[in-house]
């Protein structure tokens, strides 16, 4: 199994796990977690692609909200104690990314000569 087949297998496995989460969540779970979703069945297929991608987060939130462990007072208050670190790291990461992108350049083979392009010949009538 080469690297591309391994990546494809992991993507398929992730999608299958997401499908196994999406089906019971959209049938049973969403009604218990969001009272606005009760009886609203038309929008649920629109949620399937997102659930396929972030199914671990869906499972975690489903567990927290179903058990009542959610602290609703903290839900809308963002945690900002790490913002200063990200504010210092992001400019450095952007500069490192630009320098790495400019330093890793591909060199063309020496036997490829450039061709001069000529305008198309005018059609005479």
C-alpha positions in Angstrom: 0.0 0.0 0.0 1.6 3.2 -1.1 1.1 6.6 0.6 -1.8 7.8 -1.6 -3.7 4.6 -1.0 -3.1 4.9 2.8 -4.4 8.5 2.8 -7.4 7.5 0.7 -8.1 4.6 3.2 -7.9 7.0 6.2 -10.3 9.5 4.5 -12.8 6.7 3.7 -12.5 5.5 7.3 -13.0 9.0 8.6 -16.1 9.4 6.4 -17.5 6.0 7.4 -17.2 7.0 11.1 -18.8 10.3 10.4 -21.7 8.5 8.6 -22.1 6.3 11.7 -22.3 9.4 13.9 -24.5 11.4 11.5 -27.3 8.9 11.2 -28.2 8.5 14.9 -27.4 12.1 15.7 -29.8 13.5 13.0 -32.5 11.0 13.9 -32.4 11.1 17.7 -29.7 13.4 19.1 -30.5 16.8 17.5 -34.1 16.7 18.8 -32.8 16.4 22.4 -30.2 19.0 22.1 -31.9 21.8 20.3 -35.6 22.5 20.8 -35.7 24.5 17.6 -34.8 21.4 15.6 -37.8 19.4 16.8 -40.0 18.7 13.9 -37.7 20.3 11.4 -36.6 17.6 9.1 -35.9 19.4 5.8 -32.6 21.0 6.9 -31.1 17.9 8.4 -29.6 16.5 5.2 -27.8 19.8 4.9 -25.9 19.0 8.1 -24.5 15.7 6.8 -21.3 17.0 5.1 -20.4 19.0 8.2 -21.0 16.1 10.5 -18.9 13.8 8.3 -16.0 16.2 8.8 -16.2 17.2 12.5 -17.8 14.0 13.9 -15.5 13.9 17.0 -16.6 17.4 18.0 -20.3 16.4 17.4 -19.9 13.3 19.7 -18.2 15.4 22.4 -20.8 18.1 22.3 -23.6 15.6 22.2 -22.1 13.9 25.3 -21.6 17.1 27.2 -25.1 18.5 26.4 -27.0 15.3 27.0 -25.4 14.7 30.4 -26.0 18.3 31.5 -22.3 18.9 32.1 -22.4 22.0 30.0 -21.8 25.3 31.9 -24.2 27.5 29.9 -22.7 30.7 31.5 -19.3 30.0 30.0 -20.7 29.1 26.5 -20.9 32.7 25.3 -17.9 34.0 27.2 -14.8 33.4 25.1 -11.6 32.3 26.8 -8.9 34.9 25.9 -6.0 33.9 28.0 -4.2 32.3 25.1 -4.8 35.2 22.6 -1.5 36.9 23.6 0.5 33.9 22.6 -1.2 33.5 19.3 -0.7 37.2 18.7 3.0 36.7 19.0 3.3 33.4 17.2 1.2 34.2 14.1 3.4 37.0 12.7 6.5 34.8 13.2 4.7 31.8 11.5 3.7 34.0 8.5 7.3 35.2 8.0 8.7 31.6 8.4 6.1 30.4 5.8 7.0 33.1 3.3 10.7 32.5 3.7 10.3 28.8 3.4 8.2 29.2 0.3 10.7 31.5 -1.3 13.7 29.4 -0.4 12.3 26.1 -1.7 12.2 26.8 -5.4 12.2 24.2 -8.2 14.9 24.5 -10.7 14.2 23.6 -14.3 16.2 21.1 -16.3 19.0 22.7 -18.2 18.1 21.1 -21.6 14.7 22.9 -21.9 15.2 25.9 -24.0 12.7 28.8 -24.1 10.6 29.2 -27.2 9.9 32.6 -28.7 6.2 33.0 -29.3 5.1 34.6 -32.5 1.8 36.2 -33.2 -0.5 34.2 -35.4 -0.1 34.7 -39.1 -2.7 37.0 -40.6 -5.2 35.4 -42.9 -5.2 36.9 -46.4 -8.5 37.3 -48.2 
